[in-house]
Amino acid sequence: MDLFKMLANDPVVMFAFGGMAIMMGICAYYVYYFIKHINEDKK
């Protein structure tokens, strides 16, 4: 448990997870955007 407490309080880990979360959000948006436009072009 001490390892998890250390990781939870480490700002470097927080910034890394925050950056990955933002990157995954941007990737998910682009996947949605391209799939939506591909489906609209088929109609």
Backbone as CSV, one residue per row, in Angstrom:
resi,resn,N_x,N_y,N_z,CA_x,CA_y,CA_z,C_x,C_y,C_z
1,MET,0.816,-1.194,0.000,0.000,0.000,0.000,0.860,1.260,0.000
2,ASP,2.055,1.173,0.537,2.917,2.350,0.581,3.295,2.786,-0.830
3,LEU,3.450,1.828,-1.739,3.779,2.161,-3.130,2.635,2.943,-3.769
4,PHE,1.394,2.500,-3.559,0.245,3.194,-4.131,0.096,4.596,-3.536
5,LYS,0.365,4.720,-2.237,0.283,6.036,-1.591,1.348,6.962,-2.159
6,MET,2.549,6.444,-2.381,3.622,7.251,-2.947,3.269,7.688,-4.368
7,LEU,2.733,6.760,-5.182,2.376,7.104,-6.559,1.228,8.103,-6.602
8,ALA,0.283,7.994,-5.674,-0.859,8.900,-5.651,-0.443,10.310,-5.254
9,ASN,0.627,10.439,-4.494,1.066,11.761,-4.030,2.191,12.338,-4.873
10,ASP,2.671,11.610,-5.868,3.785,12.078,-6.698,3.247,12.937,-7.839
11,PRO,3.654,14.199,-7.934,3.122,15.062,-8.987,3.521,14.610,-10.395
12,VAL,4.671,13.963,-10.533,5.093,13.496,-11.857,4.131,12.428,-12.367
13,VAL,3.726,11.521,-11.482,2.777,10.475,-11.861,1.423,11.095,-12.188
14,MET,1.001,12.084,-11.405,-0.285,12.744,-11.659,-0.278,13.425,-13.022
15,PHE,0.811,14.127,-13.360,0.891,14.783,-14.662,0.941,13.760,-15.788
16,ALA,1.607,12.639,-15.567,1.685,11.601,-16.593,0.298,11.008,-16.854
17,PHE,-0.422,10.656,-15.788,-1.769,10.107,-15.962,-2.721,11.149,-16.527
18,GLY,-2.575,12.385,-16.109,-3.411,13.462,-16.653,-3.153,13.660,-18.137
19,GLY,-1.896,13.646,-18.531,-1.553,13.787,-19.950,-2.061,12.629,-20.782
20,MET,-1.949,11.421,-20.238,-2.474,10.257,-20.968,-3.991,10.316,-21.083
21,ALA,-4.667,10.796,-20.048,-6.127,10.907,-20.096,-6.552,11.922,-21.157
22,ILE,-5.854,13.054,-21.221,-6.166,14.059,-22.246,-5.898,13.500,-23.633
23,MET,-4.786,12.791,-23.804,-4.450,12.206,-25.101,-5.486,11.171,-25.524
24,MET,-5.941,10.332,-24.597,-6.972,9.344,-24.921,-8.296,10.018,-25.272
25,GLY,-8.606,11.113,-24.590,-9.811,11.857,-24.918,-9.756,12.442,-26.317
26,ILE,-8.619,12.999,-26.694,-8.455,13.543,-28.044,-8.544,12.429,-29.078
27,CYS,-7.910,11.294,-28.808,-7.974,10.155,-29.735,-9.404,9.657,-29.891
28,ALA,-10.140,9.565,-28.796,-11.530,9.111,-28.857,-12.371,10.084,-29.664
29,TYR,-12.125,11.380,-29.517,-12.864,12.376,-30.290,-12.604,12.202,-31.784
30,TYR,-11.349,12.018,-32.170,-11.033,11.869,-33.586,-11.603,10.579,-34.159
31,VAL,-11.613,9.498,-33.394,-12.233,8.253,-33.860,-13.721,8.493,-34.099
32,TYR,-14.395,9.142,-33.145,-15.817,9.466,-33.310,-16.032,10.362,-34.531
33,TYR,-15.196,11.377,-34.670,-15.324,12.344,-35.769,-15.195,11.663,-37.122
34,PHE,-14.160,10.837,-37.304,-13.942,10.184,-38.595,-15.016,9.146,-38.887
35,ILE,-15.429,8.370,-37.891,-16.479,7.370,-38.121,-17.787,8.059,-38.491
36,LYS,-18.097,9.158,-37.810,-19.326,9.905,-38.113,-19.308,10.408,-39.555
37,HIS,-18.189,10.981,-39.991,-18.125,11.527,-41.352,-18.066,10.432,-42.416
38,ILE,-17.458,9.315,-42.108,-17.447,8.204,-43.061,-18.860,7.681,-43.247
39,ASN,-19.632,7.548,-42.160,-21.005,7.085,-42.260,-21.887,8.070,-43.010
40,GLU,-21.644,9.373,-42.838,-22.427,10.379,-43.564,-22.116,10.352,-45.054
41,ASP,-20.874,10.066,-45.437,-20.511,10.015,-46.853,-21.124,8.804,-47.551
42,LYS,-21.379,7.746,-46.808,-21.962,6.538,-47.407,-23.443,6.744,-47.753
43,LYS,-24.094,7.684,-47.070,-25.536,7.874,-47.269,-25.835,8.651,-48.541
